[in-house]
Amino acid sequence: MVEESTSSVPVPPMPHEQNLCRTLHWWKVQLGHRLLVDITPALIAEYRDRLNRDKARRRANAMVNRYLVVLSHTFTVGLRE
């Protein structure tokens, strides 16, 4: 699903599209090795907390929320297709 979402981004990407690609890539690295059935709300909450606690790259609560929105939208699109 992530590959399909990133392949539709035009070249060169606009700044918000670069952020979208970066966010999708982060989720792919974190969850890409798992089956969909193994991705639970508790697991997503764990990764949300990791985003908040990351000392190397401090993210604002609004940015963490955007990460969750992107993941939610990706799952919604995947369910429709």
C-alpha positions in Angstrom: 0.0 0.0 0.0 2.8 2.4 0.8 4.5 1.9 -2.5 1.2 2.7 -4.3 0.8 5.9 -2.3 4.3 7.1 -3.0 4.3 6.2 -6.7 1.5 8.6 -7.3 3.5 11.6 -6.1 4.5 13.8 -9.1 8.1 14.7 -9.7 9.4 17.0 -8.4 7.3 16.7 -5.3 6.0 19.8 -3.5 7.1 20.4 0.1 4.0 18.8 1.6 4.4 15.8 -0.7 8.0 15.4 0.5 6.7 15.3 4.0 4.1 12.7 3.0 6.7 10.5 1.4 8.9 10.9 4.4 6.0 9.9 6.7 5.0 6.9 4.6 8.6 5.8 4.5 8.8 6.0 8.3 5.7 3.8 8.6 7.1 1.4 6.0 10.3 0.9 7.9 8.5 0.5 11.2 5.6 -1.7 10.1 6.4 -2.9 6.6 7.7 -6.3 7.7 4.4 -7.1 9.5 1.2 -8.6 8.1 -1.9 -6.4 8.2 -3.6 -8.7 10.7 -0.7 -8.2 13.1 -1.0 -4.4 13.1 -3.2 -3.7 16.1 -4.3 -0.4 17.8 -2.0 -1.2 20.6 1.0 -1.6 18.2 0.1 1.7 16.5 -0.1 3.4 20.0 3.4 2.0 20.8 4.8 3.6 17.6 3.0 6.8 18.3 4.7 6.9 21.7 8.0 6.2 20.1 7.5 9.2 17.8 6.8 11.4 20.9 9.9 10.0 22.8 12.4 10.1 20.0 15.3 12.2 21.5 17.2 12.5 18.2 14.3 14.1 16.4 11.8 15.8 18.7 8.4 16.0 17.1 5.6 18.3 18.0 2.2 16.7 19.0 0.8 18.0 15.7 3.4 16.2 13.7 2.8 13.0 15.5 -0.9 13.4 14.7 0.0 13.9 11.0 1.9 10.6 11.1 -1.2 8.9 12.4 -3.5 10.6 9.9 -1.3 9.4 7.0 -1.3 5.9 8.3 -5.1 6.0 8.8 -5.6 7.3 5.3 -3.3 4.6 3.8 -5.4 1.9 5.5 -8.6 3.5 4.4 -7.4 3.6 0.8 -6.2 0.0 1.1 -9.5 -1.2 2.3 -11.3 0.5 -0.6 -9.1 -1.2 -3.2 
